[in-house]
Amino acid sequence: RSRERSIRSLMRERLSEHRLQLLEEAGRLAESMNHQVFAVGGFVRDLLLRRDVLDMDLVVEGDGIAFARALAKKLGGRVRAHKKFRTAVIVYTPPGEGENGLPPEEQKVDVATARLEYYEYPAALPTVELSSIKMDLFRRDFTINALAVQLNPEDFGRLVDFFGAQRDIKERVIRVLHSLSFVEDPTRILRAIRFEQRFHFRIGKQTTRLIKNAIQLKLVDRLSGARLFNELKLMLREKDFLLDLLRMEEFDVLKAIYPAFSMNQRVEKLLREIEKVLNWYALLYEPTAPRQWLLVLMGLTERFPDEDARGVATRLAIPPRERREFLNLRSLCVETLDRLNTWKYADGSRSGLYFILESLPLEGILFIMARTGDEDLRKHISLHLTKLSHEALEITGEDLIAMGLQPGPDFGKILREVLAAKLDGQAPTLLAELGYAERLVREMRRGGGSGKKRVQ
Ligand code: CTP
């Protein structure tokens, strides 16, 4: 039996008013439908760990889809239902204001149905009578993810802990629920490492043994590329991706994913630089976040011959567009680094820097920053990201038309030249831009081309 404990006060303390109301509403609704409803998984774990709670997952003993529809109606949201799995996602906009006075962001609530007959028991496990919530939780990866909180009004906040999760959270260990967990789903090996590093936990002794076993049995080899890529992306998105990778290496998981992967000194050093650059970039609060997985994958494969880079992309079944991007970015970064080195000695102008970096994706720019040992170059690239890349002309094509120029290919050329002048401090105001453009237009009329060829 689960040890009874209410975390009602913890919920009040940690959740927003609106979330708390939503959960209470869900409880009342379930009661009226004669269902039991629970909040489960990462939500409860993060609550107990006093970490920010993101997604909400509900499990209903009863008709999950009907419940989701009814709850969505109350929230003014919409429902995407998957009849086959008896699951649904509610998407809704919470009331009030979001950040900076913007409308609040849409939120999601996942709803699943707990039904006994729906589960397949792992063959080697004894068949025992379990309540459906218990069975739902038993299917999950680790004890810390197998907690539930009852939401029905009478029991609101009652913690349901069948598998000693509270003890494991206290002792900070990652433990599987049964010995076939990694056989059922080898991606859990990556998940175990990810949670271990994220929470500063330790993978338990028995669980460590099971991971080693699964690797020896080559279960990772049998994973589909798509599932592996998905899980790896989640991992490489983490703040602690480097520790994750080192731990993977320790377990020989990296090699199981692709034999040429290695966390040798050089790779580790590069990844440390990538980590630093990512932390630096995060502090800029730029609206676009880099795809961290792409950057880390670039680091992991930096010294790979193209054949191996393609091999990785194939093993991970990276979708065509991203595959192309990854492979192109590798050569693009090498070329760009060369051009930057030439620029540094032969040109050194801000516009020159801008035109070299303008079309390189953010991940490439950050990769080069991490890759170069040249502090000066790093400062230049930083200037590009923080300042130059935000520069825009005040004049437009309309102004050129007003100067009597016919729209055509010269338009782009002139605007780029004015931009170059602006970047180099020669056209700091709207008036100066106009003056600069007028001069170019005049020169063009006179000579059939712009005099000063600055922009290639
Ligand atoms: N789960 C599992 N096996 C997997 C993936 C997921 O058992 N291979 C279970 C876990 O118990 C998890 C739940 O499904 O709690 C939801 O999965 P997910 O959203 O990936 O997990 P979170 O714990 O919410 O992880 P995160 O904090 O990274 O979002």
Boltz pocket constraint, residues with backbone or C-beta under 6 A from the ligand:
constraints:
  - pocket:
      binder: B
      contacts: [[A, 41], [A, 42], [A, 43], [A, 55], [A, 139], [A, 140], [A, 141], [A, 142], [A, 145], [A, 146], [A, 185], [A, 187], [A, 188], [A, 191]]
      max_distance: 6.0
